[in-house]
Each structure stands twice: as structure tokens, then as C-alpha cells.
Amino acid sequence: LFAGPIAFLKSAPQLKFLPDPVVPEVAFAGRSNVGKSSLLNALTGRNALARTSNTPGRTQELNFFDVGDPLAFRLVDMPGYGFAKAPKDVVRKWRFLVNDFLRGRAVLKRALVLIDSRHGIKPVDTEILDMLDGAAVSYHIVLTKADKVKATELDAVLERTRANARKRPAAHPDILATSSEKGMGIPELRAAILGAVTD
Ligand code: GDP
């Protein structure tokens, strides 16, 4: 399916603009600059499917991508969080949009929470993890930019992240380490997504 057609469907700045919930969905979350756009592009083999949006004041939107023809499932790029200088109303809007989406989207099968391999889970990530646990949306933690750390450091952050995930009700115990740059973990992540949308 990842080799077939994948196309941008629409952006939803508010819940009333969501597409009809007709197929399973998998959503991507992560702090700004975590490598979310790069990972989406690596997964789909498209260079510019997801564009970076690193401007704090920018509109916060959910971006939907159709996978397969006939349509099989959708990828949802959730707005990034954790901008150092984000205006308060932007943060509030993010919180309401993401929380309402997570709680109300029956077709949402899985979320992928992206965490930088160099940093591990930080306080800035706890809000989305709490929201996912609260909404009972099962999620996979995905380490990004694994090429930027040594193998021993990667093992250590994997172990720390695994221990953290075990304490959370909706977290999948397997943590995936990826590098969009090197293609590491990408086939495994595709398999995890296909598993989530077909079970
Ligand atoms: P986003 O804000 O989460 O969408 O992050 P981007 O995908 O725009 O990536 C942020 C920065 O990290 C960019 O400069 C990317 O080139 C870099 N980056 C993303 N993924 C990787 C990776 O796997 N390895 C390395 N070395 N750099 C990456």
C-alpha cells in the first residue's frame, strides 16, 4: 500500500472540517522539529508530501493523507507542539483541537508519538501522552533521528523510553527506532501501521 497512490486530502483547522470517518486512520504527533515531516515523507517515499511548518504563529491544522486506490486508510499529521515562543492562544487551540480529535475519532486506530533519539521523552511530551492515555487511543512511541546518536546511546534511550511507556496504559511496549535519513526502521514502521489499520 505504501508503494501505491498516496495523496494529500485536506487540512482541518477545526473539527467541523474533518473528512468523513470512512476508513481507519493513524495519526502522527511530536514536538516541532522532531522530524515528523521527514518521517512521513520517508514512510510514503514522497519527497514533499508533508511540509515543515516551524513557525510558531502558524495555523494549527490536522492534515489528512489518503493511502491506496481504492482508499485503504488515512495518515493524519497532527500539528506539532512545544514551540518555545508559541503564543498562549495557539497552545490553547492545539490542546482543544488535538484532544477533541483524539476523543471523538472512532476510526483512529493508532497514534505514533515521535520522540527525538537524542532527548528521549521530555516534559513537553507528557501532555500528548496524557491525552492519548485519557482518550484510550493506543500509541506507539517512535524514536526519530537515530542516526544522530551512537549505538550505546540509542540502547540507553530505548531502555529509558520502554520503562516510561510501561507505566502508561495506552502505550505499546515496543519502541521503534528510526532514521528518515538512513531509512532505518522505516519498513518496520510501515508494518506496524498496516497492522494497526487491518486488525
Ligand atoms: P518536523 O518539524 O517535526 O516536521 O521536523 P522535520 O521533518 O522538518 O525535521 C527537522 C530537522 O531535522 C530537519 O532539519 C531535518 O533535516 C532533520 N531530520 C529529520 N529527520 C532526520 C533524520 O532521520 N536524521 C537526521 N540526521 N536529521 C533528520
Boltz pocket constraint, residues with backbone or C-beta under 6 A from the ligand:
constraints:
  - pocket:
      binder: B
      contacts: [[A, 30], [A, 31], [A, 32], [A, 33], [A, 34], [A, 35], [A, 36], [A, 37], [A, 38], [A, 39], [A, 51], [A, 52], [A, 53], [A, 54], [A, 80], [A, 144], [A, 145], [A, 146], [A, 147], [A, 148], [A, 178], [A, 179], [A, 180], [A, 181], [A, 182]]
      max_distance: 6.0
